[in-house]
Amino acid sequence: MNASSDTTAGPAIAELPQARDALVVLDVDEVVLHFIAPFQELLASFGARLHFDSFKMTGNVRSQSTGAALTGHELDRSTEQLFREQERRQTLVAGARDAIHRLSTICDVVFLTAMPPQHYEPRRRLLDREGLADRPMIATLRSKGALIAEMRQRWSGPIAFVDDLPSNLDGVRRSVPDVHLLHLMADQNFRPHLPPLPTNTSEASDWVEAERILRDIITLRETRTADV
């Protein structure tokens, strides 16, 4: 397990299994598991509602009775509760499991989830239950860019990073400029307010598109290598 238990849980980068030169790094919330829909259900259980007036949570989660926005502390507590209860609340995004299995025949796959490390075990169990037990997962509060930069030291082939948040995609681009970026967001409610994506970021609306794009990234490199 990762030594930095205060910020990160899961295998250390040096211990990640490596079978292929190419790597796909997947965010989990809103990429592999639904987050927005179960979060809405949780909020409704204590009389709050998520509004989609801008691309952020702060100010958009409001009391149904008073209209007052939840404070940052209240939002943090709500998110923490969702993570605690994720095994019964969060479900797999349509098409994710089969696409990941197929992609695993041509590249390594790692889950990289921005989540407090104390919630690693329930998320690991949830992914295992959904048929994704063979793919390693790292839960971290660290910069995703920093971790993928470490992965780049091990994987010499193409690396693709998939996330729903433009800020995470931008952070990875700044840390590892040659990584291929793909934006995928299962829930479409925030899409009208989506901030600009980093230059040359691919976009997918579902896992059918995402798999095609990722396969093109990996196989293009394989074709170029074979032609050399």
C-alpha angles and dihedrals in degrees: 000000000000113000094219093077093161091064108012139037129186134050119338115249090250090055098050111119113251121197101149140033094238124072135194116197114199130198109217111211111076090358104062101001129036112249108162097053096050090042089056090051091050092049091050090055090068099034103268133118135204113230122198100219096126140359097276142072098225110095093005097082106078139171112260091216102045104017090230116146117244114249122246089256092053091049091051091051091050093050090046090053091051091052091049091051098035095117091066099030109040123071136188119273111246113271095006099113098049093042092051091049091052093046090051089069091067104028144016116263126209128180114222112185127182099225138122107273093236088073094055097101098052091046091048090051091048093052091045090052090051092056099263099109096125096062117085119235133204121195112198149163090201126100110284088216091060092051094046089049087059090049090052088063089064105034114064097182130070118312122202124192122200122196140149096221120078090208091060092047090050092049092053092047090054092049099040110020096185096057115112111236126212126183115211124166119174097200112062100196095096095043096096088061097042111142118231114288123228115274114281094014113151119224131213129183095200143359093274089064093037094055092049092050094046092047090052090051093051100039094045088061091046091051092049091049092049091051094054 
